[in-house]
Amino acid sequence: MSHIFQNIKKLEEKVRYETPKYDFNARLHVGEIETFERAHGIIFPESYKQFLERFNGGMITRYKWTSYVDMCEYEAEHPSRDSFRLFRLEELIDKYTNLRLDDWLLEDVPFTTYPIIPICRTPNEDLIFVVSNKGLDAESPVFASFELKGNYICQKVAADFNVFLGYYMESEGFPALLPDDIEPSFEAFMEANNVKSMAMEKLSHEDTILRATELIKQDPKDVWAYCTRGTAYHMNGNPKLALIDLNKTIELDDKESFFYHCRGDLILEFGSARKALIDLDIAVKLEPDNLIFMTRRADALGKLGKYKKALNDCNKVLTIDPLFEFALFTRVDIYKALGEDEKAKIDSDLIDELNS
């Protein structure tokens, strides 16, 4: 780091000399922060990164800690309930994951990188956040979100985290969250800085593998990270590493149909159709209404010369969705193998029509 930001130095002094109200956590190794950044393809604003490294979250409480004696965590008077609380990294990870799964503020964006970083919550449970600094010319502003009739209003409340930290200390932990400039809206910031475009940038298989590897470092039992990495290895033409990861997914969760489908798909392409059929059959039994799983099982059955069963699977799928192209393609191959060229042509013509 080239320099320590001014308000972080001030906070260090406050924590040192005013401990009764300044309740902040111990230092955090920067490697933990960088693992999270690499896992999600984001970059923390430098001032916020320094804050996490030195304090790993915390709060300035409304009263001295002695005022909270004998009060349980779930009472309103507890400091973690009635104060602005800057998240620890563990809290940030949990909140970030939930926001990403909810597509929060990016419902209409098929993002590959979720750029919103939650940093603090208010006593009213409103959220304060920054944006990933990837692609930005300056540090991300700090935004506050307020829920109004089911919708979120987000406005800029500080030019950057260092400035916000100054407001936070000046107000003894209760900043007013006033609009910061003449154009405080989050939507305007997103448009001006191409945030949505950056969030939608396509990932290479190598990038996907790197991110999943960092997620696994962060949580060695993250079963979906193994699945993501295994699938990326498969797509990248590395079946041995793919199989190791996909075996791990089933070791961690042997009730998830998708994991059997992924491993069966891999084995069908690079190994034995007979072994693949075992996994694909389990996938269908676990999720019998999944059209993709049933079609892939038909593909395996066809490769094994079990055309009647393969045709039965395809027909079931196409009864539910007559325009399901994957099943149409598979049935074309089966009809050709059976010497039923006219039926194969009907399906081929329908595929051409769908793609014209």
SEKEVEX-756233 format. One line per 8 residues: number of its first residue (from 0); their letters; for each residue x, y, z of N, C-alpha, C. Coordinates in steps of 0.1 Angstrom, whole numbers, plus 2048, in hexadecimal, padded with zeros to 3 digits. Example, Ala and Ser with C-alpha at 12.3 -4.5 7.8 and 13.67 -1.06 7.14 Angstrom:
<sites>
0 = AS = 884/7C7/84E/87B/7D3/84E/884/7DF/84E; 880/7EA/847/889/7F5/847/881/800/84F
</sites>
This chain:
<sites>
0 = MSHIFQNI = 808/7F4/800/800/800/800/809/80C/800; 805/816/7F8/80E/822/7F6/80D/82B/802; 801/82C/808/7FF/835/814/7F3/831/81B; 7F2/835/828/7E7/832/830/7DD/83E/82F; 7D1/83B/82C/7C7/846/82B/7C5/84E/838; 7C3/85B/837/7C3/864/842/7B9/85F/84D; 7AD/85C/849/7A3/858/853/7A5/84B/859; 7AC/842/852/7B0/835/859/7BA/838/864
8 = KKLEEKVR = 7C3/841/861/7CD/845/86C/7C5/84B/878; 7BB/853/875/7B3/859/880/7AC/84F/888; 7A6/845/881/79F/83A/887/7A8/832/890; 7B4/82F/88B/7BE/828/893/7C0/82F/8A1; 7C1/83D/8A0/7C4/844/8AC/7B7/844/8B6; 7AB/845/8AF/79F/844/8B7/79E/837/8BE; 7A0/82C/8B7/79F/81E/8BD/7A9/81D/8C8; 7B5/823/8C7/7BF/821/8D1/7BC/829/8DE
16 = YETPKYDF = 7B5/834/8DC/7B3/83D/8E8/7A5/83E/8ED; 79B/839/8E5/78D/83B/8E9/786/82D/8E8; 78C/823/8EE/787/815/8ED/778/813/8F2; 773/81A/8FC/766/816/901/75B/817/8F6; 75C/820/8EC/751/820/8E2/756/81B/8D4; 763/81A/8D2/769/816/8C5/76C/807/8C6; 762/7FF/8C0/763/7F1/8C1/767/7EB/8B3; 773/7EA/8B0/778/7E5/8A3/780/7D8/8A5
24 = NARLHVGE = 781/7D0/89A/787/7C3/89B/796/7C4/898; 79C/7B8/89A/7AB/7B7/898/7AE/7B8/889; 7BB/7BA/887/7C0/7BA/879/7BC/7AE/871; 7BB/7B0/864/7B8/7A5/85B/7C3/7A3/851; 7C7/797/84E/7D2/795/844/7CD/799/836; 7D5/7A1/82F/7D0/7A6/822/7CE/79B/818; 7D4/78F/81A/7D2/784/812/7C4/77F/812; 7BD/780/81D/7AF/77B/81E/7A6/785/816
32 = IETFERAH = 7AA/791/816/7A2/79B/80E/7A4/798/7FF; 7B1/796/7FB/7B4/794/7ED/7AE/787/7E8; 7AD/77D/7F0/7A7/770/7EC/798/773/7E8; 791/77B/7F1/784/77E/7EE/783/786/7E1; 78C/78F/7DF/78C/797/7D2/78D/78E/7C6; 797/786/7C6/79A/77D/7BB/78F/773/7B9; 788/76E/7C4/77D/765/7C2/771/76B/7BB; 770/778/7BC/764/77E/7B6/767/788/7AA
40 = GIIFPESY = 774/789/7A7/778/792/79D/776/7A1/79F; 776/7A5/7AC/774/7B2/7B0/780/7B8/7B6; 780/7C6/7B8/78B/7CD/7BE/785/7D6/7C8; 78A/7D5/7D5/785/7DE/7DF/78C/7EC/7DD; 784/7F7/7E0/78B/804/7E1/796/803/7EB; 7A2/80A/7E8/7AE/808/7F0/7AB/80D/7FE; 7A4/818/800/7A2/81C/80E/79A/812/816; 790/80C/810/788/802/817/790/7F5/81A
48 = KQFLERFN = 799/7F2/810/7A1/7E6/812/7AB/7E9/81E; 7B0/7F5/81F/7B9/7F8/82B/7B1/7F7/838; 7A5/7FC/837/79C/7FB/843/79A/7ED/848; 797/7E4/83E/794/7D6/842/7A1/7D0/847; 7AC/7D3/841/7B9/7CD/845/7BD/7D1/854; 7BA/7DE/857/7BE/7E3/864/7B3/7E0/86F; 7A7/7DF/86B/79C/7DE/876/793/7D2/873; 791/7CD/867/787/7C3/864/77A/7C6/86A
56 = GGMITRYK = 775/7D2/867/767/7D5/86C/767/7DA/87A; 75B/7DE/87E/759/7E3/88B/74F/7EE/88B; 74E/7F5/897/744/800/898/748/809/8A3; 742/815/8A2/742/81F/8AD/735/81E/8B3; 734/81A/8C0/727/817/8C6/721/824/8CB; 713/824/8CD/70D/830/8D1/711/834/8DF; 712/82A/8E8/716/82C/8F6/723/825/8F9; 728/827/904/734/81F/909/72F/811/90B
64 = WTSYVDMC = 739/808/909/736/7FA/90A/72F/7F6/918; 733/7FD/922/72D/7FA/92F/71E/7FC/930; 719/804/927/70A/806/926/703/7FA/921; 70A/7F0/91B/703/7E5/915/704/7D8/91D; 709/7D9/92A/70B/7CE/932/6FE/7C7/934; 6FE/7BA/933/6F2/7B1/936/6E8/7B2/92B; 6EB/7B8/920/6E1/7B9/915/6E4/7AE/90A; 6DA/7A7/906/6DD/79D/8FC/6DF/7A2/8EE
72 = EYEAEHPS = 6E4/79B/8E5/6E8/7A0/8D8/6DB/7A4/8D0; 6D0/79E/8D3/6C4/7A0/8CB/6BB/7AC/8D0; 6BF/7B2/8DB/6B8/7BE/8E0/6BC/7CA/8D8; 6B3/7D3/8D6/6B6/7DF/8CD/6C1/7E7/8D2; 6C4/7E6/8E0/6CE/7EF/8E6/6DC/7E9/8E4; 6DD/7DD/8DF/6EA/7D7/8DE/6F2/7DF/8D3; 6FF/7E2/8D5/707/7EA/8CC/706/7E5/8BD; 706/7D8/8BB/706/7D3/8AD/6F8/7D6/8A7
80 = RDSFRLFR = 6EE/7DA/8AF/6E1/7DC/8A9/6DE/7EB/8A8; 6E3/7F4/8B0/6E0/802/8B0/6EB/80B/8AB; 6F5/805/8A4/700/80C/89F/702/809/890; 708/812/889/70D/80F/87B/719/805/87D; 718/7FA/877/722/7F0/878/729/7ED/86B; 736/7F0/86B/73E/7EC/85F/741/7DE/860; 73E/7D7/855/73F/7C8/855/74D/7C3/856; 74E/7B7/85E/75A/7AF/85D/75B/7A8/84F
88 = LEELIDKY = 766/7A4/84B/767/79D/83E/75E/791/83D; 75C/789/848/753/77E/848/745/782/845; 741/78D/84C/733/793/84A/732/798/83B; 73C/79E/837/73C/7A4/829/73A/798/81F; 741/78D/821/740/782/818/732/77C/818; 72C/77B/823/71F/775/824/715/77F/81E; 716/78C/821/70C/795/81B/70E/796/80C; 71B/797/807/71E/797/7F9/717/78B/7F2
96 = TNLRLDDW = 719/77F/7F7/714/773/7F1/705/774/7F0; 6FE/779/7FA/6EF/77A/7FA/6EA/784/7F0; 6F1/790/7EF/6EE/79A/7E6/6F0/795/7D7; 6FB/78E/7D5/6FE/789/7C8/6F3/77F/7C3; 6EF/776/7CD/6E5/76C/7C9/6D7/772/7C7; 6D5/77E/7CD/6C8/785/7CB/6C9/78E/7BF; 6D4/78F/7B8/6D6/799/7AD/6D3/7A7/7B2; 6D6/7AA/7BE/6D2/7B7/7C4/6D7/7C3/7BC
104 = LLEDVPFT = 6CE/7CC/7B8/6D1/7D8/7AF/6D5/7D4/7A1; 6D7/7C7/79E/6DB/7C4/790/6D1/7B9/78B; 6C5/7BA/78E/6BB/7B0/78A/6BB/7AE/77A; 6BD/7B9/773/6BC/7B8/764/6C9/7B5/75D; 6D3/7B2/765/6E1/7B1/760/6E6/7A2/761; 6E9/79B/756/6EE/78E/757/6FD/78F/75B; 700/792/767/70E/795/76B/716/789/76D; 723/78A/76A/72D/780/76D/735/784/779
112 = TYPIIPIC = 736/791/77C/73D/797/787/733/7A0/78F; 731/79D/79C/727/7A5/7A4/72F/7B0/7AA; 72D/7BD/7A6/736/7C7/7AA/733/7CF/7B7; 728/7CB/7BE/724/7D3/7CA/729/7CC/7D6; 730/7D5/7DF/737/7D0/7EA/731/7D6/7F7; 72A/7CE/7FF/723/7D3/80B/72E/7D6/815; 72D/7E2/81C/738/7E5/826/732/7E8/834; 725/7EB/835/720/7F0/841/711/7EF/842
120 = RTPNEDLI = 70B/7ED/84E/6FD/7EE/84F/6F9/7F8/859; 6EE/7FF/858/6E9/809/861/6E1/803/86C; 6DD/80A/876/6D4/805/880/6C7/801/87B; 6C3/807/86F/6B6/804/869/6B7/7F9/85F; 6C3/7F2/85F/6C5/7E7/855/6C7/7EC/847; 6C9/7F9/845/6CC/7FE/837/6DB/7FA/834; 6DE/7F9/827/6EB/7F4/823/6F3/7FF/81E; 700/7FF/821/70A/808/81C/714/800/814
128 = FVVSNKGL = 717/805/808/71F/7FC/7FF/728/805/7F6; 732/7FE/7F0/73B/804/7E6/73A/7FB/7DA; 741/7FF/7CF/741/7F8/7C3/74F/7F3/7C0; 751/7E7/7BA/75E/7E3/7B7/766/7ED/7AF; 772/7EF/7B2/77A/7F9/7AC/780/7F5/79E; 77D/7E9/79A/782/7E4/78D/77C/7ED/782; 785/7F3/77A/781/7FB/76F/77E/80A/773; 77E/80D/780/77B/81B/784/788/823/784
136 = DAESPVFA = 787/830/781/792/839/781/796/83E/78F; 78C/83E/798/78E/843/7A5/787/839/7AF; 789/83B/7BC/783/832/7C6/774/833/7C4; 76D/828/7C6/75E/827/7C6/759/831/7D1; 74E/838/7CD/747/83F/7D8/740/835/7E2; 73B/83A/7ED/734/832/7F6/725/836/7F4; 71D/82B/7F3/70E/82D/7F1/707/827/7FD; 6FB/82D/7FF/6F2/827/809/6E5/824/802
144 = SFELKGNY = 6DF/819/806/6D2/814/800/6C7/815/80B; 6BB/81A/806/6B0/81C/80F/6A4/815/808; 69D/80C/80F/692/805/809/685/80D/80B; 67E/80F/800/672/816/800/667/80F/7F8; 65D/809/7FF/652/802/7F9/658/7F7/7F0; 662/7F0/7F5/667/7E4/7ED/672/7E7/7E3; 674/7F4/7E1/67F/7F8/7D7/68A/7FF/7DF; 696/7FE/7D9/6A2/804/7E0/6A6/811/7D9
152 = ICQKVAAD = 6A8/81B/7E1/6AD/828/7DD/6BC/828/7E1; 6C5/82A/7D8/6D3/82A/7DB/6D9/837/7D8; 6E0/83D/7E1/6E6/84A/7DE/6F4/84B/7E4; 6FC/853/7DD/70A/855/7E1/70A/85D/7EE; 711/858/7F8/712/85F/805/720/864/808; 72A/85F/801/738/864/803/740/861/7F6; 74A/86A/7F3/751/869/7E7/759/85C/7E6; 75E/857/7F2/765/84A/7F3/764/845/801
160 = FNVFLGYY = 76A/839/804/76A/834/811/771/83C/81B; 77D/842/817/785/84A/820/77C/856/825; 775/85C/81C/76C/867/820/761/862/829; 75B/857/825/750/852/82D/755/84F/83C; 761/849/83D/767/846/84A/768/853/852; 76C/85E/84B/76D/86B/852/75F/86F/857; 755/86E/84F/747/871/853/743/869/85F; 747/85C/85E/743/852/869/749/856/876
168 = MESEGFPA = 756/85A/876/75D/85E/883/758/86C/888; 756/875/87E/751/882/883/743/882/889; 73B/878/885/72E/877/88A/72D/86D/896; 739/868/89B/73A/85E/8A5/732/852/8A2; 733/84E/895/72E/841/891/720/841/88B; 71A/84D/889/70C/84F/884/70B/859/879; 712/857/86E/711/860/863/703/863/85E; 701/86F/859/6F3/873/855/6EF/86C/847
176 = LLPDDIEP = 6F9/867/83F/6F6/861/832/6EE/86B/829; 6F4/877/828/6EE/881/81F/6F3/87F/811; 6EB/883/807/6F0/882/7F9/6FD/88A/7F7; 707/884/7F0/714/889/7F0/717/894/7E6; 710/894/7DB/712/89F/7D1/706/8A1/7C8; 707/8A8/7BE/6FB/8AC/7B6/6F6/8A0/7AE; 6FE/895/7AC/6F9/889/7A5/6FC/87D/7AE; 6F4/87B/7B8/6F7/871/7C2/6F2/863/7BF
184 = SFEAFMEA = 6EA/861/7B4/6E4/854/7B2/6EE/84A/7AE; 6EB/83E/7B3/6F3/832/7AF/6F1/82F/7A0; 6E5/830/79B/6E2/82D/78D/6EB/836/784; 6EC/843/787/6F4/84C/77F/703/848/780; 707/844/78B/715/83F/78D/718/833/784; 70E/829/785/710/81D/77D/711/820/76E; 708/829/769/708/82C/75B/715/834/757; 719/83D/75F/725/845/75C/732/83D/75C
192 = NNVKSMAM = 732/832/764/73E/82A/765/73D/81C/75F; 733/81A/757/731/80D/750/731/801/75A; 72C/803/766/72C/7F8/770/725/7EB/76B; 71A/7ED/764/713/7E1/75F/71B/7DA/754; 721/7E1/74C/729/7DB/741/734/7D3/747; 73B/7D9/751/746/7D2/757/741/7C5/75F; 735/7C6/765/730/7BB/76C/72C/7AF/762; 72A/7B3/755/726/7A9/74C/731/7A3/743
200 = EKLSHEDT = 73D/7A8/746/749/7A3/73D/74A/794/73E; 74C/78E/732/74D/77F/732/759/77A/738; 758/76F/740/764/769/746/769/75E/73D; 777/75D/73D/77D/752/736/77C/746/73F; 77F/73A/73A/77F/72E/743/78A/730/74D; 795/736/749/7A0/738/752/79C/741/75E; 795/74C/75B/790/755/765/787/74E/76F; 77E/745/769/774/73E/771/77C/734/77B
208 = ILRATELI = 786/72E/776/78E/724/77E/795/72C/789; 79B/737/786/7A2/73F/790/798/744/79B; 78C/749/797/783/74D/7A1/77E/742/7AA; 77B/736/7A4/776/72B/7AC/781/726/7B5; 78D/726/7B1/799/722/7B9/79A/72A/7C6; 798/738/7C4/798/741/7CF/78C/73F/7D9; 781/73C/7D3/775/739/7DB/777/72C/7E4; 77E/722/7DE/781/716/7E5/78B/719/7F0
216 = KQDPKDVW = 795/722/7EE/79E/726/7F8/796/72C/804; 78C/734/800/784/73C/80A/77B/732/812; 776/728/80B/76E/71E/811/770/710/80B; 778/708/811/77B/6FB/80A/76F/6F1/808; 763/6F5/80E/757/6ED/80C/74D/6F4/803; 752/6FD/7FC/749/704/7F2/746/6FB/7E6; 73C/6F3/7E7/739/6E9/7DD/737/6EF/7CF; 730/6FA/7CF/72D/700/7C1/73A/706/7BB
224 = AYCTRGTA = 744/70A/7C3/750/70E/7BE/758/703/7B7; 757/6F7/7BD/75D/6EB/7B7/756/6E8/7A9; 749/6E9/7AA/741/6E6/79E/744/6F0/792; 745/6FD/796/748/708/78C/756/705/786; 760/702/78F/76E/700/78A/76E/6F3/782; 767/6E9/786/767/6DC/77F/761/6DE/771; 756/6E5/770/750/6E8/763/759/6F0/75A; 760/6FA/760/76A/702/758/775/6FA/753
232 = YHMNGNPK = 77A/6F1/75C/785/6E8/757/780/6DF/74B; 774/6DA/74D/76D/6D2/742/76D/6DA/735; 768/6E7/736/767/6EF/72A/774/6F3/724; 77E/6F3/72D/78C/6F7/729/794/6EB/724; 78E/6DF/723/795/6D3/71E/79E/6CD/728; 79B/6CD/735/7A4/6C7/73F/79B/6BD/747; 798/6B2/741/78E/6A8/748/793/6A3/755; 7A0/6A1/756/7A5/69B/763/7A3/6A4/76F
240 = LALIDLNK = 7A6/6B1/76D/7A3/6BA/778/794/6BC/77A; 78D/6BC/76F/77F/6BD/770/779/6B2/778; 77D/6A6/776/778/69A/77D/77B/69B/78C; 787/6A0/78F/78A/6A1/79E/780/6AA/7A5; 77E/6B6/79E/774/6BF/7A5/766/6BA/7A5; 762/6B4/79A/754/6AF/79A/752/6A3/7A3; 75C/69B/7A5/75C/690/7AF/75A/697/7BD; 761/6A2/7BF/760/6A9/7CC/752/6AE/7CF
248 = TIELDDKE = 74B/6B3/7C4/73E/6B8/7C6/734/6AD/7CC; 736/6A1/7C6/72D/697/7CA/731/691/7D8; 73E/692/7DB/743/68F/7E9/73C/698/7F3; 73C/6A5/7EF/736/6AF/7F9/727/6AF/7F9; 721/6AB/7EE/712/6AC/7EE/70D/6A1/7E3; 709/696/7E8/706/68B/7DF/6F7/68A/7DC; 6F0/696/7E0/6E1/696/7DD/6DE/6A1/7D2; 6E9/6A8/7CD/6E6/6B2/7C3/6E7/6AD/7B5
256 = SFFYHCRG = 6DC/6AD/7AE/6DB/6A7/7A1/6E5/6AD/797; 6E7/6BA/798/6EF/6C2/78E/6FD/6BC/78E; 702/6B8/79A/710/6B4/79A/712/6A6/793; 708/69E/794/708/691/78C/707/694/77D; 6FF/69E/77A/6FE/6A1/76B/70B/6A6/766; 712/6AF/76E/71F/6B5/769/729/6AA/767; 72A/6A1/771/734/696/770/730/68C/765; 723/689/764/71F/680/759/722/687/74B
264 = DLILEFGS = 720/694/74A/723/69B/73D/732/69A/73A; 73A/69C/744/749/69B/742/74D/68D/73E; 748/683/745/74C/675/742/747/671/734; 73B/676/730/735/673/723/73E/678/718; 744/684/71A/74D/68A/710/75A/684/710; 760/681/71B/76E/67D/71C/770/66E/720; 766/668/724/768/65A/72A/75E/650/724; 758/648/72D/74F/63D/72A/740/642/72A
272 = ARKALIDL = 739/63F/720/72B/642/720/724/63A/72A; 728/62E/72C/722/625/736/723/62B/744; 72F/630/748/731/636/755/729/644/756; 729/64B/74B/722/658/74A/713/655/74D; 70E/64A/747/700/647/749/6FC/646/758; 705/640/760/702/63E/76E/6FF/64C/775; 708/656/772/706/663/778/6FA/66A/772; 6F8/669/765/6EC/670/75F/6DF/66A/763
280 = DIAVKLEP = 6DF/65D/766/6D3/656/76A/6D0/65B/779; 6DA/65D/781/6D8/662/78F/6D2/670/78E; 6D8/678/785/6D4/686/784/6C5/687/780; 6C0/67E/777/6B2/67E/773/6A9/679/77E; 6AE/66F/786/6A6/66A/791/6A5/674/79C; 6AF/67C/79E/6AE/687/7A8/6A6/692/7A4; 6A6/695/797/69E/6A0/791/697/69C/784; 68C/694/785/686/68E/779/680/698/770
288 = DNLIFMTR = 67E/6A4/773/677/6AE/76A/682/6B7/763; 68E/6B4/765/699/6BC/75E/69B/6B7/750; 697/6C0/747/698/6BC/738/6A6/6BA/734; 6AF/6C2/738/6BD/6C1/734/6C3/6B3/739; 6C0/6B0/746/6C6/6A3/74B/6C0/697/743; 6B3/698/740/6AD/68C/739/6B3/68B/72B; 6B5/697/725/6BB/697/717/6C9/691/717; 6D1/696/721/6DF/691/721/6DF/682/724
296 = RADALGKL = 6D6/67D/72C/6D5/66E/72E/6D1/667/721; 6C8/66D/719/6C5/668/70C/6D1/667/703; 6DA/671/704/6E6/672/6FC/6EF/666/700; 6F1/664/70D/6F9/658/712/6F3/64B/70D; 6E6/64A/70E/6DF/63D/70A/6E2/63B/6FB; 6E1/646/6F3/6E3/644/6E5/6F1/640/6E2; 6FB/645/6E9/709/642/6E6/70B/633/6EA; 703/62E/6F3/704/620/6F7/6FC/616/6EE
304 = GKYKKALN = 6F5/61C/6E4/6ED/614/6DB/6DF/610/6E1; 6DC/617/6EC/6CF/614/6F2/6C4/61E/6EC; 6C1/61C/6DF/6BA/627/6D8/6AB/628/6DD; 6A5/61D/6E0/697/61D/6E5/696/625/6F1; 69F/623/6FB/69E/62B/708/6A2/639/705; 6AC/63B/6FC/6B0/649/6F9/6A4/651/6F3; 69E/64A/6E9/692/651/6E3/687/654/6EC; 685/64B/6F6/67B/64D/700/67D/659/708
312 = DCNKVLTI = 68A/65B/70C/68E/667/714/68B/674/70B; 690/674/6FF/68E/67F/6F6/67F/682/6F4; 677/678/6F2/669/67A/6F0/662/680/6FC; 667/67C/708/661/682/714/664/690/715; 671/694/712/675/6A2/712/66D/6AA/709; 66B/6A5/6FC/665/6AD/6F2/656/6AD/6F3; 650/6A4/6FB/642/6A5/6FF/640/6B1/708; 649/6B3/711/648/6BF/71A/64C/6CC/713
320 = DPLFEFAL = 656/6CC/70B/65A/6D8/703/65E/6D4/6F5; 655/6D5/6EB/657/6D0/6DE/662/6D7/6D6; 666/6E3/6DC/671/6EB/6D5/67E/6EA/6DC; 680/6E0/6E5/68C/6E0/6ED/697/6DA/6E4; 6A0/6E4/6DF/6AA/6E0/6D5/6B4/6D5/6D8; 6B8/6D5/6E5/6C2/6CB/6E9/6BC/6BD/6E6; 6AF/6BB/6EA/6A8/6AE/6E8/6A6/6AC/6D9; 6A3/6B6/6D1/6A1/6B4/6C3/6AE/6AF/6BC
328 = FTRVDIYK = 6BA/6B6/6C0/6C7/6B2/6BA/6CA/6A3/6BE; 6C7/6A0/6CB/6CA/692/6CF/6C1/688/6C8; 6B4/68C/6C6/6AB/682/6BF/6AF/681/6B1; 6B4/68B/6AA/6B9/68A/69C/6C4/67F/69B; 6CD/67F/6A5/6D8/675/6A5/6D2/667/6A7; 6C8/666/6B0/6C2/659/6B3/6BB/654/6A6; 6B3/65C/6A0/6AB/658/694/6B5/654/689; 6C0/65B/687/6CA/657/67D/6D0/649/680
336 = ALGEDEKA = 6D3/647/68D/6D8/63A/691/6CE/62F/68F; 6C2/632/690/6B7/628/68E/6B4/627/67F; 6BA/62F/676/6B7/62F/668/6A9/636/664; 6A4/63E/66D/697/645/66B/69B/653/666; 69F/654/65A/6A4/660/654/699/66B/653; 68D/667/64F/682/670/64D/67F/677/65B; 67E/66F/665/67C/675/672/687/67F/677; 693/67A/674/69F/683/677/69E/690/66F
344 = KIDSDLID = 699/690/663/699/69C/65B/68E/6A5/660; 683/6A0/665/678/6A8/66B/67E/6B0/677; 685/6A9/67F/68B/6B0/68B/696/6BA/686; 69E/6B6/67C/6A8/6BF/677/6A2/6CC/671; 697/6CA/66A/691/6D6/664/68B/6DF/66E; 686/6D9/679/680/6E1/684/68B/6E9/68B; 697/6E3/68D/6A3/6EA/693/6A7/6F5/68A; 6A7/6F3/67D/6AB/6FE/673/6A1/709/674
352 = ELNS = 694/706/675/68A/710/676/68B/718/683; 68E/712/68E/690/719/69B/69C/722/69A; 6A6/71F/692/6B2/727/692/6B2/731/686; 6A8/731/67E/6A8/73A/672/6A4/748/676
</sites>
